[in-house]
């Protein structure tokens, strides 16, 4: 498996996680059922999340679900760590994924090439159209990229990717056009809250 294939797998993870969002679009109860109506999405309680290895921090709406995937590549076995939080009654998913590169590859790889490949594979795998892109830096100056794109189903994704100390991070929010308007500030705050913790 090439690095492009590896990044495609990460993008596929994002697509799969979006399928859970369908639950929020179930038909509303009929008028005969006496249930209070909620005009605004229920606001989750945000708190600082730190993974077990303590290599990053980010604000997330509650405790994220965690998953690990292992993939054999020409570089050796790669471990993908995935963290997903989905607030109730909101059509949005907040996702952080990362994978470490083998030391030799991490030393040789051009960070910008890794970021460009991640963008290309995200667009290709999700069959999405790019809305915007810009080069960014992490809070401690690691190279990064922010992209926003939309797929044929109308899902909008904002993702910030960083290459830091031999690791690729992807910090993502996936939502619908309708929710994107009401959650724009929240999503920006979520993306801004991500910080790489330097190795000691």
C-alpha positions as CSV (number, residue, x, y, z in Angstrom):
1,X,0.0,0.0,0.0
2,X,1.3,3.4,-0.9
3,X,1.1,6.5,1.2
4,X,-1.8,7.7,-1.1
5,X,-3.7,4.5,-0.3
6,X,-3.1,4.9,3.4
7,X,-4.5,8.4,3.2
8,X,-7.5,7.1,1.2
9,X,-8.3,4.8,4.1
10,X,-8.3,7.7,6.5
11,X,-10.7,9.6,4.2
12,X,-12.9,6.5,4.0
13,X,-13.1,6.5,7.7
14,X,-14.5,10.0,7.5
15,X,-17.1,8.9,5.0
16,X,-18.2,5.9,7.1
17,X,-18.5,8.0,10.2
18,X,-20.9,10.3,8.3
19,X,-23.4,7.5,7.9
20,X,-24.3,7.8,11.6
21,X,-25.6,11.2,10.9
22,X,-28.6,9.7,9.1
23,X,-30.1,9.0,12.6
24,X,-30.7,12.7,13.1
25,X,-32.9,12.9,10.1
26,X,-35.5,10.4,11.2
27,X,-39.2,11.5,10.7
28,X,-40.5,13.7,13.5
29,X,-43.1,12.3,15.9
30,X,-46.7,12.9,14.7
31,X,-48.6,15.8,16.2
32,X,-50.7,13.5,18.4
33,X,-47.6,12.6,20.4
34,X,-47.2,15.1,23.3
35,X,-43.5,15.9,23.2
36,X,-41.8,19.3,23.6
37,X,-40.4,20.8,20.4
38,X,-36.8,22.0,20.4
39,X,-36.3,25.0,18.1
40,X,-32.5,25.0,18.6
41,X,-30.1,22.1,18.6
42,X,-29.3,20.8,22.1
43,X,-25.9,22.3,23.1
44,X,-23.5,19.6,24.2
45,X,-21.1,20.1,27.1
46,X,-17.6,20.8,25.6
47,X,-14.6,19.7,27.5
48,X,-10.8,19.4,26.9
49,X,-9.9,16.0,25.5
50,X,-6.4,14.5,25.7
51,X,-5.7,11.0,24.1
52,X,-3.8,8.3,26.1
53,X,-0.4,9.3,24.7
54,X,-1.1,13.0,25.6
55,X,0.3,14.2,22.2
56,X,-2.5,16.6,21.5
57,X,-5.4,18.4,23.1
58,X,-8.7,19.5,21.7
59,X,-12.1,20.6,22.9
60,X,-14.8,18.0,22.0
61,X,-18.5,17.7,22.8
62,X,-18.4,15.0,25.4
63,X,-16.1,11.9,25.4
64,X,-15.4,10.7,21.9
65,X,-15.7,7.2,20.7
66,X,-12.4,5.6,20.0
67,X,-11.2,3.2,17.3
68,X,-7.9,1.7,16.1
69,X,-7.1,0.3,12.7
70,X,-4.0,-1.5,11.6
71,X,-2.8,-1.4,8.0
72,X,0.2,-3.1,6.4
73,X,2.1,-0.8,4.1
74,X,5.4,-0.8,2.2
75,X,6.7,1.2,5.2
76,X,5.6,-1.4,7.7
77,X,2.4,-1.7,9.8
78,X,0.7,1.6,10.3
79,X,-1.7,2.3,13.2
80,X,-4.6,4.7,12.7
81,X,-6.1,6.2,15.8
82,X,-9.6,7.6,15.4
83,X,-11.7,9.7,17.8
84,X,-15.3,10.6,16.9
85,X,-17.8,12.7,18.8
86,X,-21.4,13.3,17.7
87,X,-23.7,15.5,19.8
88,X,-27.3,14.3,20.1
89,X,-29.9,15.9,17.8
90,X,-27.2,17.6,15.6
91,X,-26.2,16.5,12.1
92,X,-22.5,16.9,12.8
93,X,-19.5,14.7,13.5
94,X,-16.3,15.9,15.1
95,X,-13.3,13.7,14.2
96,X,-9.6,13.5,15.0
97,X,-7.4,10.9,13.4
98,X,-3.7,10.4,13.4
99,X,-1.1,8.0,12.2
100,X,2.6,7.8,12.9
101,X,5.1,7.3,10.1
102,X,8.1,5.0,10.5
103,X,11.1,7.0,11.6
104,X,13.0,6.7,8.3
105,X,9.9,7.8,6.2
106,X,9.1,10.6,8.6
107,X,12.6,12.0,8.3
108,X,12.6,11.9,4.4
109,X,9.0,12.9,3.6
110,X,8.2,16.4,2.5
111,X,5.4,17.7,4.8
112,X,3.8,19.7,2.0
113,X,3.7,16.6,-0.2
114,X,2.0,14.6,2.5
115,X,-0.6,17.3,3.1
116,X,-1.3,17.6,-0.7
117,X,-1.7,13.9,-1.0
118,X,-4.1,13.9,2.0
119,X,-6.2,16.6,0.3
120,X,-6.2,14.8,-3.0
121,X,-7.3,11.5,-1.5
122,X,-10.0,13.0,0.7
123,X,-11.6,14.7,-2.4
124,X,-11.2,11.6,-4.6
125,X,-12.4,9.1,-2.0
126,X,-15.5,11.1,-1.0
127,X,-16.2,12.3,-4.5
128,X,-16.3,15.9,-3.3
129,X,-15.7,19.3,-4.8
130,X,-13.2,21.6,-3.2
131,X,-14.6,24.8,-1.8
132,X,-11.5,26.4,-0.3
133,X,-7.9,25.6,0.8
134,X,-5.2,27.4,2.5
135,X,-1.8,26.7,4.1
136,X,-1.7,27.0,7.9
137,X,0.6,26.4,10.9
138,X,-0.1,24.7,14.2
139,X,0.1,26.7,17.4
140,X,3.7,25.5,17.7
141,X,4.5,26.2,14.0
142,X,4.1,22.7,12.4
143,X,3.1,22.8,8.7
144,X,-0.6,22.3,8.0
145,X,-3.4,22.8,5.5
146,X,-7.1,23.6,5.9
147,X,-9.6,22.5,3.3
148,X,-13.3,22.7,2.9
149,X,-15.3,20.5,0.5
150,X,-18.8,19.3,-0.3
151,X,-19.9,15.9,-1.6
152,X,-22.8,15.0,-3.9
153,X,-25.0,14.4,-0.9
154,X,-24.6,17.9,0.4
155,X,-22.3,17.0,3.3
156,X,-19.8,19.8,4.1
157,X,-16.4,18.9,5.5
158,X,-13.9,21.3,7.1
159,X,-10.6,19.6,7.8
160,X,-7.2,20.8,9.2
161,X,-4.3,18.6,8.6
162,X,-0.9,18.9,10.3
163,X,2.5,17.0,9.9
164,X,4.2,17.1,13.3
165,X,7.1,15.0,14.6
166,X,6.6,12.1,12.3
167,X,2.8,12.1,12.6
168,X,-0.1,13.1,10.4
169,X,-3.1,14.6,12.2
170,X,-6.5,15.3,10.6
171,X,-9.0,17.4,12.6
172,X,-12.4,17.3,10.9
173,X,-16.0,18.4,11.2
174,X,-18.6,17.0,8.9
175,X,-22.1,18.4,8.7
176,X,-25.0,19.3,6.5
177,X,-25.6,22.6,4.7
178,X,-28.4,23.5,7.1
179,X,-26.4,22.7,10.3
180,X,-23.3,24.3,8.8
181,X,-24.9,27.7,9.0
182,X,-25.8,27.4,12.6
183,X,-22.7,25.6,13.7
184,X,-20.1,27.6,11.8
185,X,-18.7,29.4,14.8
186,X,-18.7,26.2,16.9
187,X,-16.8,24.3,14.2
188,X,-14.2,27.1,13.9
189,X,-13.8,27.1,17.7
190,X,-13.3,23.3,17.6
191,X,-10.7,23.5,14.9
192,X,-8.9,26.4,16.7
193,X,-8.8,24.4,19.9
194,X,-6.5,21.7,18.5
195,X,-2.9,21.8,19.9
196,X,0.0,19.5,19.3
197,X,1.8,18.7,22.5
198,X,5.6,18.5,21.8
199,X,7.6,15.4,22.8
200,X,9.7,15.9,25.9
